[in-house]
Amino acid sequence: MPERIALLGSTGSIGSQTLDIVSRFPDEFTVEALIAGNNIDLLTIQAKQFQPDVVVIGNTDHYQQLKDNLRDTNIKVFAGPEAIEQVVTSSTIDVVVASIVGYSGLRPTISAIKAGKKIALANKETLVVAGEIIGKLVRESGSLIIPVDSEHSAIFQCLIGEAGNDIEKITLTASGGPFLNWTEEMLRTVKPGEALKHPNWDMGSKVTIDSASLMNKGLEVIEAKWLFGLTPDQISVIIHPQSVIHSFVHFTDGSVKAQLGVPDMRIPILYALTYPNRLSSDLPRLNFKDYQTLTFADPDIKNFRNLSLAYEALREGGNMCCILNAANEMAVDAFLSEKIGFLQMADVVKHTMESNLFYTDPDLDLLELTDTRAREIAANYINKQHNKR
């Protein structure tokens, strides 16, 4: 039977690319549930094309409009966070693609894990905010997490067949974004439109800005710690502008494994859906003649401070990564609305980390309080900086 999919964040970049994969393999996959936050126009189009059993809109204000849009179908329509959490636990669902961007993806992903679902995880914030809690829930429920991020998918693939062999370290590759080798003076005048022009990857606005600031790589460092059971000192980052090598695993005997491919997110999405098998596809192939030179460099942590802040949060532990994530989400929104400059995003994160209450062993309720408080601190700081401009 086809694998039955619930797609969290169907209208986003990963969600749309997942549906492209589904359309290419109609005998392998079927969509049981489409879930989005606000974009009812695109959700309506997707629902009419893929005819899921259920659609859910997170924003309850859009419920009646979505219901009216789908009144000529047999699709069930629900709304609100509780409905999202309930739908992903349905017995008719085999795999949950968790691609809601940001903290809002945490609760529904936890519900799916508790229900023992296979999770194709693209929402890195779930592990950034609550990695220890998630790990415990996965062990208790028997759920399986397959990473979708190209870097973590690469590490995951490189570790297949290596059970019992010690890892010396891993290296996550980063493209460097659109501002590679830019000076501090040049970065001071960056506009959102410039930051949204990623040289290699097609991603949503939040992830694209995170990539430009290197926060995306910082979040991936934290995610890697929980996915692969590593210490911060075992996770390194290297700039690789061509985005052909997606990451490396270094073993204690001196061997290194790498996973390569063109920069196309549909490839790791397909692998996450079909693991442990691989399906033949017509997705783009890597032609080495198109890449005569592969280059590498250390990240510039002086001008791109977010990467260092992420390592700092990871080493602190407790609720510090939750603080980092909340502050960064606020900073990205403020930059996109031109309330602060590009370099000030790191200022927001640093200030919020230094101003919040630290807890060494938070439960989920305390993490939610942390998230709320961190956003308040970040918002106050952003408003002060905006008023100075």
C-alpha positions in Angstrom: 0.0 0.0 0.0 1.2 3.6 -0.5 2.7 5.3 2.5 0.1 7.6 4.0 1.5 11.1 4.7 0.5 13.9 7.1 2.2 17.1 5.9 2.8 19.7 8.6 3.5 23.0 6.9 2.3 22.0 3.5 2.3 25.5 2.0 6.0 26.2 2.9 9.1 25.4 0.8 9.6 21.9 2.2 5.9 21.2 2.2 5.6 22.2 -1.5 8.6 20.2 -2.5 7.3 17.2 -0.6 4.1 17.4 -2.6 6.2 17.5 -5.8 7.7 14.2 -4.7 4.2 12.7 -4.0 3.1 13.7 -7.4 6.0 12.0 -9.0 5.3 8.7 -7.1 1.5 8.3 -6.9 1.8 4.6 -6.3 4.2 5.0 -3.4 2.6 7.9 -1.5 -0.8 9.3 -0.7 -1.6 12.4 1.2 -3.9 11.8 4.2 -3.6 15.3 5.9 -2.5 18.7 4.8 -1.7 21.2 7.6 -0.8 24.9 7.2 -0.8 28.0 9.3 -2.3 30.8 7.3 -2.0 30.4 3.6 -5.6 29.2 2.8 -5.3 30.1 -0.9 -2.4 27.7 -1.5 -3.8 25.1 0.9 -7.0 25.1 -1.0 -5.2 24.5 -4.3 -3.2 21.7 -2.7 -6.3 20.1 -1.2 -8.1 20.1 -4.5 -5.2 18.5 -6.2 -4.2 15.8 -3.7 -7.7 15.2 -2.2 -6.5 14.4 1.4 -9.0 13.0 4.0 -8.3 16.0 6.2 -7.0 19.6 6.0 -6.2 21.7 9.0 -5.6 25.5 9.2 -3.7 26.6 12.2 -5.2 30.1 12.3 -8.9 29.6 13.3 -9.8 33.0 11.7 -9.5 31.3 8.3 -11.6 28.2 9.2 -14.9 29.3 7.6 -13.2 30.6 4.4 -11.3 27.3 4.0 -14.5 25.3 4.6 -16.3 27.3 2.0 -13.4 26.9 -0.5 -13.7 23.1 -0.1 -17.5 22.8 0.2 -17.8 20.8 -3.0 -15.3 18.1 -1.8 -15.5 15.3 0.7 -12.5 16.7 2.6 -12.9 17.2 6.3 -11.8 20.7 7.5 -10.5 21.6 11.0 -8.7 24.5 12.6 -6.5 25.4 15.5 -3.4 23.9 17.3 -5.4 21.2 19.1 -6.8 19.9 15.8 -3.3 19.8 14.4 -2.0 17.7 17.3 -5.0 15.3 17.1 -4.8 14.8 13.3 -1.1 13.7 13.3 -1.9 10.9 15.8 -4.5 9.3 13.5 -4.1 5.6 12.8 -4.5 6.2 9.1 -1.1 8.0 9.0 2.2 6.3 8.5 4.6 9.2 8.3 4.5 12.8 9.5 6.5 15.3 7.5 7.3 17.9 10.1 8.1 21.0 8.1 6.4 23.8 10.0 9.1 26.5 10.5 10.0 27.6 14.0 8.8 26.9 17.5 5.2 26.4 16.4 6.2 23.0 15.0 7.2 21.7 18.4 3.8 20.6 19.9 2.4 18.7 16.8 5.8 17.0 16.3 5.7 15.8 19.9 2.2 14.5 19.5 3.3 12.5 16.4 6.2 11.1 18.3 4.1 10.0 21.2 1.8 8.2 18.7 4.9 6.3 17.5 4.9 7.7 14.0 7.8 7.8 11.6 8.9 11.4 11.5 10.5 13.0 8.5 12.0 15.9 10.4 12.5 19.2 8.6 11.6 21.4 11.7 15.1 21.7 13.3 13.7 23.9 16.0 12.0 20.9 17.6 15.4 19.4 18.6 17.0 22.8 19.2 14.4 23.7 21.8 13.6 20.4 23.4 16.3 17.9 22.2 16.6 16.0 25.5 12.8 15.7 25.9 12.4 14.6 22.3 15.0 11.9 22.7 13.3 10.5 25.7 9.9 10.4 24.0 11.3 8.7 20.9 12.8 5.9 23.1 9.5 5.5 25.0 7.2 5.5 21.9 9.3 3.6 19.4 9.0 6.5 17.0 11.6 6.9 14.3 13.1 10.3 13.3 14.6 10.6 9.8 16.3 14.0 9.2 15.3 15.9 6.1 17.9 18.8 6.3 20.4 18.0 3.7 23.3 18.1 6.2 21.7 15.8 8.7 20.5 13.5 6.0 24.1 13.3 4.8 25.3 12.4 8.2 22.5 9.9 8.7 23.3 8.2 5.4 27.1 8.1 6.1 26.4 6.3 9.4 24.4 3.5 7.9 26.4 0.3 8.3 28.7 1.9 10.9 27.0 0.7 14.1 29.6 0.2 16.8 32.2 2.2 15.0 33.3 5.3 16.9 32.8 8.7 15.4 35.7 11.2 15.9 33.6 14.1 14.7 31.3 15.4 12.0 31.6 18.4 9.8 28.5 20.2 8.6 29.0 22.1 5.4 27.6 25.6 4.9 27.3 27.5 1.6 28.2 30.8 3.3 25.0 32.4 1.9 24.8 35.5 -0.3 27.3 37.5 1.8 30.3 35.2 1.8 33.5 37.2 2.3 31.6 40.5 2.9 33.2 43.0 5.3 31.4 44.4 8.4 31.0 47.7 6.6 29.3 46.0 3.7 27.0 44.0 6.0 25.8 47.1 7.8 23.7 48.2 4.8 22.3 44.9 3.8 18.6 45.0 2.9 16.1 42.0 3.3 15.8 41.6 -0.4 19.5 41.0 -0.7 19.5 38.5 2.1 16.7 36.5 0.5 18.7 35.8 -2.6 20.4 32.5 -1.6 23.0 31.4 -4.2 22.2 27.7 -4.1 19.1 26.7 -2.3 15.3 27.4 -2.7 14.0 27.9 0.8 11.4 29.9 2.7 12.2 33.4 3.9 13.0 32.5 7.6 15.4 29.8 6.7 17.0 31.9 4.0 17.7 34.7 6.4 19.1 32.2 8.9 21.4 30.9 6.2 22.6 34.4 5.4 23.4 35.1 9.1 24.8 31.6 9.7 22.2 31.0 12.4 20.8 28.2 10.3 24.1 26.4 10.7 24.1 27.1 14.4 20.7 25.6 14.7 21.9 22.6 12.7 24.9 22.1 15.1 22.4 21.9 18.0 20.2 19.5 16.1 23.1 17.3 15.2 24.0 17.0 18.9 20.7 15.4 19.6 20.3 13.4 16.4 23.7 11.7 16.6 24.6 11.8 20.4 27.6 14.1 20.0 29.3 16.7 22.1 29.7 20.3 20.9 33.4 19.6 20.4 32.6 16.8 18.0 30.7 19.1 15.6 32.5 21.4 13.3 31.4 23.7 10.5 33.1 24.4 7.2 32.1 26.8 4.4 31.6 25.0 1.1 30.1 27.5 -1.4 29.3 24.9 -4.1 26.9 23.0 -1.8 27.8 19.7 -3.4 29.2 17.9 -0.4 26.4 18.0 2.2 28.5 16.9 5.2 31.3 14.6 6.4 31.7 12.0 9.1 35.2 11.5 10.5 35.9 8.1 12.1 38.6 7.3 14.7 40.6 5.2 12.3 41.2 8.3 10.1 38.6 7.5 7.5 36.1 10.2 6.3 32.8 9.6 4.6 30.9 12.3 2.7 27.5 12.4 1.0 27.2 14.3 -2.2 24.5 15.5 -4.5 23.1 18.6 -6.3 21.6 21.2 -4.0 18.0 20.1 -4.4 15.9 19.4 -1.2 13.7 16.9 -3.0 16.5 14.4 -2.8 16.7 14.2 1.0 13.0 14.5 1.3 12.5 11.4 -1.0 15.1 9.5 1.1 13.4 10.4 4.4 10.1 9.1 3.0 11.5 5.8 1.6 14.1 4.9 4.2 15.6 2.3 4.4 14.9 1.9 0.7 15.8 4.2 -2.3 13.5 4.8 -5.2 14.7 5.4 -8.7 13.9 9.0 -9.7 14.4 11.5 -12.4 15.6 14.2 -10.0 18.7 16.1 -11.0 22.0 14.2 -11.1 25.4 15.5 -9.9 27.8 16.0 -12.9 31.3 16.5 -11.6 32.3 18.3 -14.8 29.9 21.1 -13.7 32.0 21.5 -10.6 35.6 21.7 -11.6 36.6 23.1 -8.2 35.3 22.4 -4.7 36.4 24.9 -2.1 36.4 25.1 1.7 37.0 27.7 4.3 36.5 28.4 8.0 33.4 30.3 8.8 33.7 34.0 9.6 32.5 34.1 13.2 33.6 37.7 13.7 31.0 39.1 11.3 28.6 36.2 11.5 28.3 35.9 15.3 25.2 33.8 15.4 27.2 30.6 14.9 29.2 31.3 18.0 26.1 32.2 19.9 24.6 28.8 19.0 27.7 26.9 20.2 27.5 29.0 23.4 23.9 28.1 24.0 24.6 24.4 23.3 27.4 24.3 25.8 25.2 26.1 28.4 22.4 23.5 28.0 19.2 23.8 30.0 16.8 26.2 28.4 19.5 28.4 26.7 18.9 26.9 23.2 15.2 27.7 23.6 16.1 31.3 24.4 18.4 31.4 21.4 15.7 30.1 19.1 13.0 32.5 20.3 15.3 35.5 20.1 16.4 34.6 16.6 12.8 34.2 15.4 12.0 37.6 16.7 15.2 39.1 15.2 14.5 37.6 11.8 11.0 39.0 11.7 12.3 42.4 12.8 15.0 42.4 10.1 12.5 41.4 7.4 10.3 44.3 8.5 13.3 46.6 8.5 13.1 47.5 12.2 16.7 46.4 12.7 19.8 45.9 10.5 21.4 42.7 9.4 24.1 42.8 12.0 21.7 43.7 14.8 20.1 40.3 14.6 23.0 38.8 16.5 22.7 41.7 19.0 19.1 40.7 19.7 20.0 37.1 20.3 23.0 37.9 22.6 21.0 40.4 24.6 18.1 38.0 25.1 20.5 35.2 26.1 22.1 37.4 28.7 18.8 38.8 30.1 16.7 35.7 30.5 16.3 33.3 33.4 18.4 30.1 33.1 17.1 26.7 34.1 19.3 23.6 34.0 16.6 21.0 33.6 13.4 22.4 32.1 10.3 20.4 31.3 8.0 21.3 28.4 5.9 23.7 30.3 9.0 25.6 31.5 10.3 25.7 27.9 7.0 27.3 26.8 7.4 29.9 29.5 11.0 30.4 28.4 9.9 30.9 24.8 7.3 33.5 25.8 9.6 35.4 28.1 12.5 35.4 25.6 10.2 36.8 22.9 9.2 39.6 25.3 12.8 40.5 26.1 13.7 40.4 22.4 10.7 42.5 21.4 11.6 45.2 23.9 15.2 45.3 22.8 14.1 45.5 19.1 11.8 48.4 19.8 14.5 50.3 21.5 16.9 49.7 18.7 14.3 50.7 16.1 13.5 53.9 17.9 17.2 54.8 17.8 17.4 54.5 14.0 
